[in-house]
Amino acid sequence: MVFLLGMAITSGCGKAAEQTVISQTGEQREVKLPNGADVILNAQSSLAFSSSTWNVKPEMELDGEAFFKVPKNKRFFIKTQQGQLEAVYGNFNVYARGELLEVQCVKGRVQVISPESSEKVLLANSEQVSVQNGWMQERRGLSYSPAWFNGQSVFRDAPLSRVLGEIGRQYSKVVVEADSLNGNFTGKFDHKNLDRALAAVCSKAGLKYSVNGDTVRVRR
């Protein structure tokens, strides 16, 4: 993995230095927050925070997917377009893309707050919750642990469009759906070989695919 911290500094008027980290397609990046928490960014994700104001306002913004490792007594807030979280402690995964916020707590505690209401839920070990279109959709036991930071994307009953989009992010490809691909997928693919990844998904879902340069076409 690559450790990289992009820093944009605004000068004058006592403004704080803002740190922004962006991962490109096909890469992951590791970040250490001012309180010592570790974050791994999945492909095509970003986070932003301010070191100089952290002690007064411990918060960050996330767009995409990230895995957090938070020590005890290091609480902070994670803001996304789909909802807000309060990191209490432990290891948890946050997926925030499109209209979906999905939080998986492997161990520890993390609180999820809906942006459309005062509804909130405190997740504990092996629990997860999703927020869809601003509303809490479900809460259930964690059926699998996230593994993308170990080179494997795992899904349980996920829309095919989400799975194919993740293949595109991990392999730096543009995935074109020739047909309207409805249905969900349960399974996994690894990040080492594009053909094997496509075969793992498409064969199980009854799809055909072709690769031409940077474009992958998928059809029924």
C-alpha positions in Angstrom: 0.0 0.0 0.0 1.0 3.6 -0.5 1.1 6.2 2.2 0.4 9.7 0.8 -1.0 12.8 2.3 -2.0 15.6 0.0 -1.9 18.9 1.8 -3.6 22.1 0.7 -2.6 25.1 2.9 -4.6 28.3 3.0 -2.6 31.2 4.4 -3.6 34.5 6.0 -6.5 35.3 8.4 -5.5 32.5 10.7 -7.1 29.9 8.5 -6.3 26.3 9.3 -4.2 23.9 7.1 -6.6 21.5 5.4 -5.4 18.0 4.5 -7.1 16.1 1.7 -6.3 12.5 0.6 -7.5 11.2 -2.7 -7.0 7.6 -3.9 -7.2 6.9 -7.6 -8.7 3.9 -9.4 -6.8 0.7 -8.7 -5.0 2.0 -5.5 -5.4 2.2 -1.8 -3.9 4.8 0.6 -3.2 4.8 4.3 -3.7 7.9 6.5 -3.1 8.6 10.1 -5.5 11.0 11.7 -4.3 13.7 14.2 -5.7 11.5 17.1 -3.7 8.5 16.1 -6.5 6.6 14.3 -5.6 4.7 11.2 -7.6 4.9 7.9 -7.2 2.8 4.8 -8.9 4.4 1.7 -10.3 2.1 -0.9 -9.9 2.9 -4.6 -11.5 6.2 -5.9 -12.2 7.7 -2.5 -11.3 10.8 -0.6 -11.2 12.2 2.9 -10.5 15.7 4.3 -9.7 17.0 7.8 -8.0 19.8 9.6 -5.0 19.1 11.9 -4.9 22.6 13.4 -8.5 22.6 14.5 -8.8 18.9 15.4 -8.6 19.3 19.1 -11.6 21.8 19.0 -13.5 20.2 16.2 -12.5 16.5 15.7 -14.2 15.7 12.4 -13.5 14.6 8.8 -15.3 14.3 5.5 -15.4 11.0 3.6 -16.5 10.3 0.0 -16.2 6.6 -1.1 -15.0 3.8 1.1 -12.6 3.5 4.0 -11.7 1.1 6.9 -11.0 2.7 10.3 -8.9 1.5 13.2 -9.7 3.8 16.2 -8.1 3.6 19.6 -10.2 4.0 22.7 -10.9 7.5 24.0 -10.2 9.0 20.5 -13.8 9.9 19.4 -14.4 11.9 16.3 -17.1 12.5 13.7 -17.2 11.3 10.1 -19.4 13.3 7.7 -20.7 11.9 4.4 -23.3 13.1 2.0 -25.5 10.2 3.1 -25.2 10.6 6.9 -23.0 11.2 9.8 -21.1 8.8 12.1 -19.4 9.1 15.5 -16.4 6.9 15.7 -16.2 5.6 19.3 -13.5 3.0 19.1 -12.6 -0.2 17.3 -12.5 -1.4 13.6 -15.2 -0.6 11.2 -15.8 -0.1 7.4 -17.7 2.8 5.9 -19.1 2.7 2.3 -20.5 6.1 1.2 -21.3 6.2 -2.5 -24.3 7.4 -4.5 -27.4 7.3 -2.2 -26.0 4.5 0.0 -24.3 4.7 3.4 -23.3 1.3 4.7 -21.4 0.8 8.0 -20.0 -2.5 9.2 -18.6 -2.7 12.7 -16.1 -5.5 13.0 -15.4 -4.8 16.6 -15.8 -1.8 19.0 -18.5 0.9 18.7 -19.6 3.3 16.0 -22.8 5.5 16.0 -24.6 6.2 12.7 -26.9 9.2 12.4 -29.5 9.6 9.6 -29.4 13.0 7.8 -33.1 13.1 7.4 -34.2 12.6 11.0 -32.8 12.3 14.5 -32.8 8.5 14.1 -29.5 7.0 15.2 -28.1 3.6 16.0 -25.1 2.5 18.0 -23.4 -0.5 16.3 -21.4 -3.0 18.4 -19.3 -6.0 17.4 -20.3 -7.8 14.2 -23.3 -5.4 13.5 -24.1 -3.3 10.5 -26.6 -0.8 9.2 -27.4 0.9 5.9 -28.9 4.3 5.2 -30.6 4.5 1.8 -32.0 7.8 0.5 -31.7 9.4 3.9 -33.5 6.7 5.9 -32.3 3.8 8.0 -33.0 0.7 5.9 -31.9 -2.2 8.0 -29.8 -3.5 10.8 -28.5 -7.0 11.0 -25.7 -9.2 12.1 -22.4 -8.8 10.1 -22.5 -11.8 7.7 -18.9 -11.2 6.4 -16.0 -8.9 7.2 -14.7 -6.4 4.7 -11.6 -7.7 2.9 -10.9 -5.2 0.1 -7.8 -3.9 1.9 -6.5 -7.5 1.7 -7.1 -7.7 -2.1 -10.5 -9.2 -2.2 -14.0 -7.6 -2.7 -16.8 -9.5 -0.9 -20.5 -8.9 -1.4 -23.7 -10.2 0.1 -26.9 -9.6 -1.9 -25.4 -6.5 -3.5 -26.8 -4.9 -6.8 -24.9 -6.0 -9.9 -24.3 -2.4 -10.8 -22.4 -1.9 -7.5 -20.3 -5.0 -8.0 -19.4 -4.1 -11.6 -18.6 -0.6 -10.5 -16.2 -1.9 -7.9 -14.4 -4.0 -10.6 -14.0 -0.8 -12.6 -12.5 1.0 -9.6 -10.1 -1.8 -8.7 -8.9 -2.4 -12.2 -9.0 1.2 -13.6 -11.5 0.2 -16.3 -14.7 1.7 -17.6 -17.5 -0.8 -17.2 -20.3 -0.4 -19.7 -23.6 -2.3 -19.1 -25.0 -3.1 -22.6 -28.3 -4.2 -21.1 -30.2 -3.1 -18.0 -28.6 -5.5 -15.5 -31.0 -6.1 -12.7 -30.5 -8.5 -9.9 -28.1 -8.9 -6.9 -24.9 -10.8 -6.4 -23.4 -12.7 -3.5 -19.8 -13.7 -3.8 -16.3 -12.3 -4.2 -13.6 -11.4 -6.6 -9.9 -10.7 -6.1 -7.8 -7.7 -7.3 -5.0 -9.6 -9.0 -6.5 -10.7 -12.3 -9.2 -8.9 -14.3 -10.3 -11.9 -16.3 -10.7 -14.0 -13.1 -12.6 -11.2 -11.4 -15.0 -10.8 -14.3 -15.4 -14.6 -14.6 -16.2 -14.9 -10.9 -19.0 -12.4 -11.1 -20.3 -12.8 -14.6 -20.5 -16.6 -14.6 -22.4 -16.7 -11.4 -24.8 -13.9 -12.6 -25.3 -15.4 -16.0 -23.6 -12.5 -17.8 -21.2 -12.3 -20.7 -18.3 -9.8 -21.0 -15.6 -8.5 -23.3 -12.5 -6.4 -22.6 -11.3 -3.9 -25.2 -8.5 -1.6 -23.9 -9.8 0.3 -20.9 -13.4 -0.7 -21.5 -15.3 -3.7 -20.2 -18.6 -4.4 -21.8 -21.1 -6.6 -19.9 -24.3 -8.0 -21.3 -26.9 -10.7 -20.8 
